[in-house]
Amino acid sequence: MTHPTPQARAPRMFHLSRGNRVLAVASNVALGAALLGACGGTDSATDGTVTVGVGGNIFDLPIRLAEANGYFAKQGLKVKFVTLTAATDTSALQSGSVQFLNDSPTDFLSAIGKHLPETAISTDGAGNPLGLIVSTKFAEEHHLTADTPAAEVAKALAGSTGGSSSANTKAEAGLFLKEYGVDPDKVKWISLLSASADKAALKSNEIDWFTTSEPTPLEIQDSGDGVVVADATKVPAWSDAKTGYTILVVARNSFLAQHADTAEKFVTAVQQATAYMHAHLDSAEVQSVAQKALPGVPANVIRSSLPLVDWPADGAMRTSGWNTTLAFINSLDTLPATAKVTSDNWTNKYLP
């Protein structure tokens, strides 16, 4: 399950980072049914066990920390994790294979645009921790470093070859280029299947650069195969103020109607975890959970990536935030129709 743009949830930007997660749900009915059987049937909240869909990326950390620090146990919950992909997460939620989904706003808006009966009940991460990484060869040829001004980076990318494994990250890269007067059509785009494919293509110089959520770009830089030349701290179009990009805890309406107490317990535990991360991001507990959740990622890369996400002190959503999110997602033009959300689609009532 890929996030905000974020990859692994192809970034659930999130690119996160979770990517373009527009789903043809009907085509996944059989797959959803298979997942249902594999995960042990429908809602299992009656015995205190719930299953949550995660994306295997940085945005999973509050939920992982809630388990590691015993917040779920204190609420009387047992949690099973299922790592999902962009092609399976919404169908898994709708089939009952998972009771809760750590979801990107792009995915969620796509689902409610199809009138699927689900509701956002909390947020557990904000921001769009994108990184634009160029190959070592391209950086040397164009004299680019991590400190090169964003305007100079954009101009250097005119006429280059960019990799794209999601419509969202491609559109977000386009926003960056246009912000500095570079036509995205002047870039030769190569479509690839995943961030891993982007990484391999960059290393072999098949592409000059690509954009995805951290920690992938910083991990590539750490290995010596590229240089991160742009991120949300340098690119205003990717900033929290412009994107409003927020990772959501989502559940089916039927589950909420039958298990409101379980929903309250779940988001209470997750909020305790995000509040802990908000106040103790450099703590040994957070670093340990992050290392387990992101196996193989160097500890120094994780430390650099974590502050790029805004870990909220509480899980409450606000109309102003939704308005910013809608404006940003609609500016990407990656959904089949203009995204809309109403107060019927999200609620803070399950939060403590």
Residue pairs with C-beta under 8 A, 6 or more apart in sequence:
1 8
1 9
1 12
1 18
1 53
1 54
1 55
1 56
1 83
1 84
1 85
1 86
1 88
1 89
1 101
1 102
2 8
2 9
2 10
2 11
2 12
2 15
2 16
2 17
2 18
2 19
2 21
2 55
2 57
2 85
2 86
2 104
2 166
3 9
3 10
3 11
3 12
3 13
3 14
3 15
3 16
3 17
3 18
3 55
3 57
3 58
3 59
3 102
3 104
3 213
3 247
4 11
4 12
4 13
4 14
4 15
4 16
4 17
4 18
4 19
4 59
4 104
4 105
4 106
4 128
4 129
4 168
4 213
4 245
4 247
5 11
5 13
5 14
5 15
5 16
5 17
5 18
5 19
5 104
5 128
5 130
5 166
5 168
5 169
5 172
5 211
5 212
5 213
5 245
6 12
6 13
6 14
6 15
6 16
6 17
6 18
6 19
6 55
6 57
6 58
6 59
6 104
6 129
6 212
6 213
6 214
7 15
7 16
7 17
7 18
7 19
7 57
7 165
7 166
7 169
7 194
7 195
7 212
7 213
7 216
8 18
8 55
8 56
8 57
8 195
8 213
9 15
9 16
9 17
9 18
9 19
9 21
9 55
9 56
9 57
9 59
9 86
9 89
9 104
10 17
10 18
10 19
10 20
10 21
10 86
10 165
10 166
10 168
10 169
10 194
10 195
10 212
11 17
11 18
11 19
11 55
11 57
11 59
11 104
11 212
11 213
12 18
12 21
12 55
12 57
12 59
12 89
12 102
12 103
12 104
12 107
12 247
13 19
13 104
13 106
13 128
13 129
13 130
13 168
13 169
13 172
13 213
13 243
13 245
14 57
14 58
14 59
14 104
14 125
14 127
14 128
14 129
14 213
14 245
14 247
14 309
15 104
15 128
15 129
15 130
15 166
15 168
15 169
15 172
15 212
15 213
16 55
16 57
16 58
16 59
16 104
16 125
16 128
16 129
16 213
16 245
16 247
16 309
17 57
17 128
17 129
17 130
17 169
17 212
17 213
17 214
18 55
18 57
18 59
18 86
18 103
18 104
18 106
18 107
18 213
18 247
19 86
19 106
19 165
19 166
19 167
19 168
19 169
19 212
20 86
20 106
20 166
20 167
20 168
20 334
21 86
21 89
21 90
21 104
21 106
21 107
21 110
21 168
22 106
22 110
22 167
22 334
22 335
22 336
23 86
23 87
23 90
23 91
23 107
23 110
23 111
25 90
25 91
25 94
25 111
25 114
25 116
28 87
28 88
28 90
28 91
29 91
31 87
31 88
31 91
32 88
32 91
32 92
32 94
32 95
32 97
33 95
35 82
35 88
35 91
35 92
35 95
35 97
36 42
36 92
36 95
36 96
36 97
38 97
39 51
39 80
39 82
39 92
39 97
39 98
40 51
41 96
42 96
43 96
43 99
43 255
43 258
43 259
44 50
44 51
44 99
45 99
45 255
45 259
45 262
47 78
48 76
48 77
48 78
49 77
49 78
49 79
49 80
50 77
50 78
50 79
50 80
50 99
50 100
50 262
50 266
51 79
51 80
51 81
51 82
51 97
51 98
51 99
51 100
52 63
52 79
52 80
52 81
52 82
52 98
52 99
52 100
52 101
52 102
52 266
53 82
53 83
53 84
53 89
53 92
53 93
53 97
53 98
53 100
53 101
53 102
54 60
54 63
54 64
54 81
54 82
54 83
54 84
54 102
55 83
55 84
55 89
55 102
56 83
56 293
57 213
57 294
58 129
58 213
58 214
58 215
58 290
58 294
58 305
58 306
58 309
59 102
59 124
59 125
59 247
59 309
60 102
60 293
61 125
61 277
61 286
61 289
61 290
61 293
61 306
62 124
62 125
62 270
62 273
62 274
62 277
62 311
63 79
63 81
63 102
63 124
63 270
63 273
64 81
64 289
64 292
64 293
65 71
65 273
65 276
65 277
65 285
65 286
65 289
66 72
66 79
66 269
66 270
66 272
66 273
67 79
68 285
68 288
68 289
68 292
69 272
69 273
69 276
69 285
71 268
71 269
71 270
71 272
71 273
72 78
72 79
72 265
72 266
72 269
74 269
75 265
75 266
75 268
75 269
76 265
77 262
77 265
77 266
77 269
82 92
82 97
82 98
84 92
84 98
84 101
86 107
89 101
89 103
89 107
90 101
90 107
90 110
90 111
90 116
92 98
92 101
93 101
93 118
93 250
93 251
93 252
94 116
94 118
94 252
96 252
96 255
99 251
99 252
99 255
99 259
99 262
100 249
100 250
100 251
100 266
101 249
101 250
101 251
102 124
102 247
102 248
102 249
102 250
103 120
103 247
103 248
103 249
103 250
104 245
104 247
104 248
105 245
105 246
105 247
105 248
105 325
105 329
106 168
106 329
106 334
106 335
108 118
108 120
108 248
108 250
109 326
109 329
109 335
109 339
109 340
109 341
110 335
110 339
111 118
111 250
112 118
112 341
112 345
113 335
113 336
113 337
113 339
113 340
117 252
117 253
117 254
118 250
118 251
118 252
118 253
119 250
119 251
119 252
119 253
119 256
119 345
119 346
119 347
120 248
120 249
120 250
120 317
120 345
120 346
120 347
121 249
121 250
121 251
121 256
121 263
121 267
121 346
121 347
121 348
121 350
121 351
122 248
122 249
122 267
122 270
122 271
122 315
122 316
122 317
122 348
122 350
122 351
123 246
123 247
123 248
123 249
123 312
123 315
123 316
123 317
124 247
124 248
124 249
124 270
124 271
124 273
124 274
124 311
124 312
124 315
125 246
125 247
125 274
125 309
125 310
125 311
125 312
126 240
126 244
126 245
126 246
126 247
126 309
126 310
126 311
126 312
127 232
127 240
127 243
127 245
127 308
127 309
127 310
128 172
128 213
128 232
128 238
128 240
128 243
128 245
129 213
129 214
129 231
129 232
129 305
129 308
129 309
130 169
130 172
130 211
130 212
130 213
130 214
130 230
130 231
130 232
130 235
130 238
131 211
131 212
131 213
131 214
131 216
131 217
131 218
131 228
131 230
131 231
132 153
132 173
132 176
132 209
132 210
132 211
132 217
132 228
132 229
132 230
132 231
132 235
133 202
133 209
133 210
133 211
133 217
133 220
133 221
133 226
133 227
133 228
133 229
134 142
134 144
134 208
134 209
134 226
134 227
134 229
135 202
135 203
135 205
135 207
135 208
135 209
135 225
135 226
136 224
136 225
136 226
136 227
137 205
138 144
138 160
138 208
138 209
139 145
139 226
139 227
139 229
142 156
144 152
144 153
144 156
144 227
144 229
145 227
145 229
146 221
146 227
146 228
146 229
148 229
149 234
150 176
150 179
150 180
150 230
150 234
150 235
151 180
153 229
153 230
154 176
154 177
154 179
154 180
154 181
154 182
155 180
155 182
157 177
157 182
157 187
157 208
157 209
158 177
158 182
158 183
158 186
158 187
159 186
159 187
159 188
160 187
160 188
160 208
160 209
161 187
161 188
161 189
161 190
161 206
161 207
161 208
161 209
162 170
162 173
162 187
162 188
162 189
162 190
162 207
162 208
162 209
162 210
162 211
163 189
163 190
163 192
163 197
163 198
163 201
163 202
163 206
163 207
163 209
163 210
164 170
164 173
164 189
164 190
164 191
164 192
164 198
164 210
165 191
165 192
165 193
165 194
165 195
165 197
165 198
165 210
165 212
166 212
167 332
167 334
168 332
168 334
169 210
169 211
169 212
170 189
170 211
171 332
171 333
171 334
172 211
172 237
172 238
172 332
173 184
173 210
173 211
174 184
175 237
175 238
175 331
175 332
176 211
176 230
176 235
176 237
176 238
177 183
177 184
177 187
178 184
179 235
179 236
179 237
190 201
190 206
190 207
192 198
192 201
192 207
192 210
195 210
195 212
195 216
198 207
198 210
198 212
199 216
199 220
199 225
201 207
201 210
202 208
202 209
202 210
202 220
202 225
202 226
203 225
209 226
209 229
211 217
214 231
214 304
214 305
214 308
215 294
215 297
215 301
215 302
215 304
215 305
217 226
217 228
217 231
218 228
218 301
218 304
218 305
219 297
219 298
219 301
220 226
220 228
221 227
221 228
222 298
222 300
222 301
231 238
231 308
232 238
232 239
232 240
232 308
233 308
236 242
240 310
241 324
242 324
242 328
243 324
243 325
243 328
244 321
244 322
244 323
244 324
244 325
244 327
244 328
245 325
245 328
246 317
246 321
246 325
248 317
248 346
249 266
249 267
249 270
249 315
251 263
255 263
256 263
256 350
260 350
263 350
264 350
264 351
264 352
266 350
267 315
267 350
267 351
268 351
268 352
270 315
271 314
271 315
271 351
271 352
274 311
274 312
274 313
274 314
274 315
275 312
275 313
275 314
276 283
276 285
276 286
277 286
277 306
277 311
278 311
278 312
278 313
279 313
280 286
281 306
281 307
281 311
282 303
286 306
287 299
287 302
287 303
290 302
290 306
291 297
291 299
291 302
294 302
314 351
315 348
315 351
316 348
316 351
317 346
317 348
319 343
322 341
322 346
326 339
326 340
326 341
329 335
329 339
330 338
330 339
